């Protein structure tokens, strides 16, 4: 499976406006860019406080990486049309992700293109708004 | 024979222990629990308002979810070390001691503004609060009991809350907090000396809950910190089971990141 990465720089501050349906801070993520990955769904977890999507993605070494993509809670996903059955193991999908700064596989979920071409995003909670927030003097 | 008697004695002790009341909120022998019908039925003045409902923090100006310290705040030397470390971590693009991300309870006051709704049930003797966020449980005793004797009080993340009515205001006094893994804001620890007073009012025809906070913690900062937060009724919401489970963090890249400063 081909993995390709397109970096898209987003407006800084876009995600800071999201509500914080989160249980933790966003350590290690490069929130200034997105990458697009193609892979096979290993697991789609529908649950609280976060849903997650594990994708098996071919790497350049000829093996497979598992990308864990962190999502918001169903309370935010259902209004956008998500269901517990929207994704299932074995589905071939394309996902847009805010990746790790250090290049490790994984990141924050932005959107996914389903096998039928439909794009499903999320809003109202980049899943990693600060739970233990940054120091007060820099708010 | 001797072994048999020892065994019998041990079993007796175990049975006694098993039968012991394991309640964490100690009351003098013979006192009534908050849910005892005889306690609920005692005559009391009609409360000025009823918090029963589902409440969600947020909205309006000066109502952020953080309990940021006031201008000119002064930390104790011990707390300042944490604060400086948090500043350093942030400058390096890292996150300092995000204990909530490691499934430690948020604790009071942070749990009140976690952007998840809170279900509140008000009875004559107590007000029960359950945040959807990790289903954090809090009870405010209203039946006139005092705080537990400090020699036996069990520290917790939400502390022990005792409430009383002052005119149209509900005043809640909370203390007995855990000494660590409990943060007021990034790099600002709450200690076992933390003391929180909340003055609660309903405004906007009962649709808005306003709480004025006074936070004191002589082990962490100097003086009183005051701030006011607001919640709105969300009558179309119920809370669900939300737990921080071992497999959650395995799939949360951010809580696994090496950019977390532990």
Boltz contact constraints between the chains, C-beta under 6 A:
constraints:
  - contact:
      token1: [A, 19]
      token2: [B, 115]
      max_distance: 6.0
  - contact:
      token1: [A, 20]
      token2: [B, 115]
      max_distance: 6.0
  - contact:
      token1: [A, 23]
      token2: [B, 100]
      max_distance: 6.0
  - contact:
      token1: [A, 24]
      token2: [B, 98]
      max_distance: 6.0
  - contact:
      token1: [A, 24]
      token2: [B, 100]
      max_distance: 6.0
  - contact:
      token1: [A, 24]
      token2: [B, 101]
      max_distance: 6.0
  - contact:
      token1: [A, 24]
      token2: [B, 255]
      max_distance: 6.0
  - contact:
      token1: [A, 25]
      token2: [B, 95]
      max_distance: 6.0
  - contact:
      token1: [A, 25]
      token2: [B, 98]
      max_distance: 6.0
  - contact:
      token1: [A, 26]
      token2: [B, 254]
      max_distance: 6.0
  - contact:
      token1: [A, 27]
      token2: [B, 95]
      max_distance: 6.0
  - contact:
      token1: [A, 27]
      token2: [B, 254]
      max_distance: 6.0
  - contact:
      token1: [A, 27]
      token2: [B, 257]
      max_distance: 6.0
  - contact:
      token1: [A, 27]
      token2: [B, 259]
      max_distance: 6.0
  - contact:
      token1: [A, 27]
      token2: [B, 260]
      max_distance: 6.0
  - contact:
      token1: [A, 28]
      token2: [B, 257]
      max_distance: 6.0
  - contact:
      token1: [A, 28]
      token2: [B, 259]
      max_distance: 6.0
  - contact:
      token1: [A, 29]
      token2: [B, 254]
      max_distance: 6.0
  - contact:
      token1: [A, 48]
      token2: [B, 242]
      max_distance: 6.0
  - contact:
      token1: [A, 49]
      token2: [B, 242]
      max_distance: 6.0
  - contact:
      token1: [A, 52]
      token2: [B, 251]
      max_distance: 6.0
  - contact:
      token1: [A, 68]
      token2: [B, 251]
      max_distance: 6.0
  - contact:
      token1: [A, 68]
      token2: [B, 253]
      max_distance: 6.0
  - contact:
      token1: [A, 70]
      token2: [B, 252]
      max_distance: 6.0
  - contact:
      token1: [A, 70]
      token2: [B, 253]
      max_distance: 6.0
  - contact:
      token1: [A, 106]
      token2: [B, 253]
      max_distance: 6.0
  - contact:
      token1: [A, 107]
      token2: [B, 253]
      max_distance: 6.0
  - contact:
      token1: [A, 128]
      token2: [B, 254]
      max_distance: 6.0
  - contact:
      token1: [A, 131]
      token2: [B, 100]
      max_distance: 6.0
  - contact:
      token1: [A, 131]
      token2: [B, 101]
      max_distance: 6.0
  - contact:
      token1: [A, 132]
      token2: [B, 98]
      max_distance: 6.0
  - contact:
      token1: [A, 132]
      token2: [B, 100]
      max_distance: 6.0
  - contact:
      token1: [A, 132]
      token2: [B, 183]
      max_distance: 6.0
  - contact:
      token1: [A, 132]
      token2: [B, 186]
      max_distance: 6.0
  - contact:
      token1: [A, 133]
      token2: [B, 66]
      max_distance: 6.0
  - contact:
      token1: [A, 133]
      token2: [B, 186]
      max_distance: 6.0
  - contact:
      token1: [A, 134]
      token2: [B, 90]
      max_distance: 6.0
  - contact:
      token1: [A, 134]
      token2: [B, 186]
      max_distance: 6.0
  - contact:
      token1: [A, 135]
      token2: [B, 86]
      max_distance: 6.0
  - contact:
      token1: [A, 135]
      token2: [B, 87]
      max_distance: 6.0
  - contact:
      token1: [A, 135]
      token2: [B, 90]
      max_distance: 6.0
  - contact:
      token1: [A, 135]
      token2: [B, 186]
      max_distance: 6.0
  - contact:
      token1: [A, 135]
      token2: [B, 187]
      max_distance: 6.0
  - contact:
      token1: [A, 136]
      token2: [B, 68]
      max_distance: 6.0
  - contact:
      token1: [A, 136]
      token2: [B, 69]
      max_distance: 6.0
  - contact:
      token1: [A, 136]
      token2: [B, 185]
      max_distance: 6.0
